[in-house]
Amino acid sequence: MPDYRVKISETQDEDLEHHHYLVTAKDETEAKEFAMKFMKHFFDDDDDPEKNENGYAFYNKAVMVRLESIKETTKEQFKEFLLKLHTINMT
């Protein structure tokens, strides 16, 4: 089965954070289903998030979690992506 890189945004008080996850699924549709199920439980202490088009609203819409993109990848490409994302290059 192919691997997919899932990009999720989290917005709270106009602060935006991006989260990246690796999902193994039979196709992009299944990867989206898995990502949506994951996002529904993004905050364990909110038992009733409000579903919207591409994600969920938590804590009476104080925090928005959205699926931004899904791209087919490999585990090796995903590792390289994360390494580049979290490396400070001072040269």
C-alpha positions in Angstrom: 0.0 0.0 0.0 1.2 3.5 -0.7 2.2 6.1 1.9 0.7 9.6 2.0 2.0 12.8 3.7 -0.9 14.5 5.5 -0.7 18.2 6.3 -3.0 19.4 9.1 -3.4 23.0 10.2 -4.3 24.0 13.8 -5.5 27.5 14.3 -6.1 29.1 17.8 -6.4 32.8 18.5 -5.0 33.5 15.0 -1.9 31.4 15.7 -1.3 28.9 13.0 0.6 25.6 13.4 1.2 22.9 10.8 1.5 19.2 11.6 2.7 16.5 9.2 1.9 12.9 9.5 2.6 9.7 7.4 -0.4 7.6 6.6 -0.4 4.2 4.8 -3.6 3.6 2.9 -4.8 1.9 -0.2 -5.6 5.2 -1.9 -5.9 8.9 -1.3 -9.6 8.6 -0.3 -8.8 6.1 2.4 -5.9 8.3 3.6 -8.4 11.2 3.9 -10.8 9.0 5.9 -7.9 8.0 8.3 -6.8 11.6 8.7 -10.4 12.8 9.5 -10.8 10.1 12.1 -7.4 11.1 13.6 -8.4 14.8 13.7 -11.7 14.0 15.4 -9.6 13.0 18.4 -7.0 15.7 18.1 -7.9 17.0 21.6 -8.9 14.2 23.9 -10.7 16.4 26.4 -13.2 17.8 23.9 -15.7 14.9 23.5 -17.9 16.6 20.9 -16.0 18.5 18.3 -18.0 20.2 15.5 -17.3 18.7 12.1 -16.8 21.1 9.2 -15.8 20.7 5.5 -12.2 19.6 6.0 -11.8 19.1 9.7 -13.2 19.9 13.2 -13.8 22.8 15.5 -12.9 22.3 19.2 -13.8 24.1 22.4 -16.7 26.0 20.9 -14.8 27.0 17.8 -11.8 28.3 19.7 -9.5 25.9 17.9 -9.9 24.9 14.3 -8.1 21.7 12.9 -8.2 21.3 9.1 -6.9 18.9 6.6 -4.7 21.0 4.3 -3.3 18.5 1.9 -2.6 14.9 1.1 0.4 13.9 -1.1 1.6 10.5 -2.1 5.2 9.9 -0.8 7.5 7.2 0.5 8.8 6.7 4.0 12.3 7.8 2.9 10.9 11.0 1.3 8.9 11.8 4.4 12.0 11.4 6.6 13.9 13.7 4.3 11.1 16.2 4.4 10.9 16.2 8.2 14.7 16.5 8.4 14.7 19.6 6.1 11.8 21.1 8.0 13.4 20.7 11.4 17.0 21.6 10.5 18.5 25.0 11.1 21.1 25.6 8.4 23.5 28.4 9.3 25.6 28.3 6.2 
